[in-house]
Amino acid sequence: MKRWGRELTACVPADLERFFLHAHLYGVLNMSYGPRGNLGVYGLGLVVQVQDIASGAMTWPVIVDRTWARKCTNDWEGAIPVCK
């Protein structure tokens, strides 16, 4: 899955975080982190989870309704299941 020419699936988490942080700092996107470290990008309705695999950690994007992106980063209100 690509957004703005950027791959979102199976990325190194730190690389994708830098991409979204840059957009956040320049006021393009609003984002925050939940208690499990999931990144929520509200304007896109995107929650980026991190999946541990044998070779390291990779990203796993989940598209949700824009109004739910903020709630999905908060485990108390609507955590996305970790099972795939």
TAJO-V782206 format. One record per residue. N is the residue number from 0. OMEGA is omega in whole degrees, -180 to 180 (* if undefined). NEAR is the number of other C-alpha atoms within 12 Angstrom. Layout:
n;omega;near
N;OMEGA;NEAR
N;OMEGA;NEAR
This chain:
n;omega;near
0;179;16
1;174;12
2;-177;15
3;178;11
4;-177;8
5;176;16
6;-179;20
7;-177;29
8;176;25
9;176;25
10;170;27
11;-174;24
12;-178;28
13;179;20
14;180;19
15;177;29
16;178;30
17;179;16
18;-179;26
19;178;34
20;177;23
21;179;16
22;179;18
23;-178;20
24;179;15
25;174;12
26;-180;12
27;-177;16
28;170;20
29;-178;25
30;173;33
31;180;28
32;175;27
33;-177;25
34;177;17
35;-180;22
36;178;22
37;179;33
38;176;40
39;177;40
40;-166;38
41;-177;29
42;180;24
43;-174;26
44;-174;25
45;172;37
46;-179;43
47;176;41
48;178;39
49;-179;30
50;176;25
51;175;16
52;-175;13
53;-177;7
54;180;9
55;180;14
56;179;19
57;-179;24
58;180;29
59;-178;29
60;177;31
61;179;31
62;179;27
63;174;24
64;-178;18
65;-180;20
66;-180;19
67;-177;25
68;179;35
69;-179;33
70;-178;29
71;176;37
72;180;33
73;-176;22
74;-179;20
75;-174;13
76;-177;14
77;-178;17
78;173;25
79;-179;31
80;179;15
81;178;16
82;180;8
83;*;10
